[in-house]
Amino acid sequence: MSKPIQPLSDVPGSSQIRVCRVLTQDKGTLDYLDSVGIRPTTRLRLENTTPIGMVSVPS
């Protein structure tokens, strides 16, 4: 059974995640995410989330 899709802002820090989709259509944001290797199917470990929904991942 697969886990439900949820926004990164709802995922606790130190969680292992797989990017399912990127909702923005902003070219600058998409280009940046692609340049750092974040795209659908990418697996990441979240380092931290903030109360306003910002997330960080280890570099």
ZAZAGU-307192 format. One record per residue: y, z, x of N, C-alpha, C in turn; residue in three letters. Coordinates in steps of 0.02 Angstrom, whole numbers, plus 50000, padded with zeros to 5 digits. Example, Ala and Ser with C-alpha at 12.3 -4.5 7.8 and 13.67 -1.06 7.14 Angstrom:
! ZAZAGU-307192
497165039050660497755039050615498355039050660ALA 498885035450642499475035750684500025039450645SER 
! end
This chain:
! ZAZAGU-307192
499425000050042500005000050000500625000050045MET 501114995750030501714995450071502225000650048SER 502645002650094503175007450078503725003850040LYS 504095007449998504645004249961505215002350008PRO 505564997149989506164995050026506724999850008ILE 507085002350059507645006750046508195005350097GLN 508815006750079509365005650127509295010150188PRO 509535007850245509505011850305509865018550297LEU 510395018550256510765024850246510345030150212SER 509795028250180509345033150147508755035250190ASP 508695032350249508125033750293508315039350341VAL 507915044650347508085050050393508065047750466PRO 508475051050508508475049550579507775050450610GLY 507665047250665507025047350701506455043950663SER 506615039950613506105036350575505965029550607SER 505335027450603505145020650622505245016250561GLN 505595010650570505725006250513505584998950532ILE 505514994850481505474987550491506024984550448ARG 506444980350479506984977150442506674971950396VAL 506804972550331506544967950282507034962450265CYS 507674964350261508184959450246508864962250268ARG 509324957650278510014959450294510444956650238VAL 510794960950203511144958750143511814955450156LEU 512124956850212512784953950225512734946350234THR 513254942950216513304935850229513864934350279GLN 514154939750307514694938950355514424936150421ASP 514664930250440514404926850499514464931050563LYS 515034934350571515134938550630514624944050635GLY 514494947350579514004952750578513304950050590THR 513134944550558512474941550568512374939350640LEU 512894936350670512844934150740512744940150786ASP 513104945650772513034951650813512324954450807TYR 512094955350746511414958050736510894953750771LEU 510964947150766510494942650799510544943450875ASP 511144944250901511234944750974510904951051002SER 510834956250961510514962450985509784962950961VAL 509544957450931508834957150913508654960250846GLY 509154961450803509014964350737509024958850686ILE 508424957450658508344952250607507724954150566ARG 507624950950509507024952650470506394952450512PRO 505964957250501505324958650534505394962950597THR 506014964050622506114968250681505914975450665THR 505564978550711505384985650704505844989750748ARG 506104995150720506584999450755506425006750744LEU 506695010950787506695018150775507415020150764ARG 507565022850706508235025250692508355031550733LEU 508925031950763509095037850803509465042950761GLU 509915040650719510335045250682510635041650622ASN 510775045350569511165042750513511725047650499THR 512285045250476512855049550462512945050050387THR 513325055050364513435055850292513755049750259PRO 514115045550297514425039650266513995033450272ILE 513375034350296512895028750296512855024750359GLY 513205026850413513145023250476512485025250509MET 512165020550543511545022050577511605020150650VAL 511195023250693511155021250763510435020650782SER 510315016050829509645014950855509695015350931VAL 509165017550964509185017851037509285010851066PRO 509665010351119509765003751150509265002451204SER 
! end
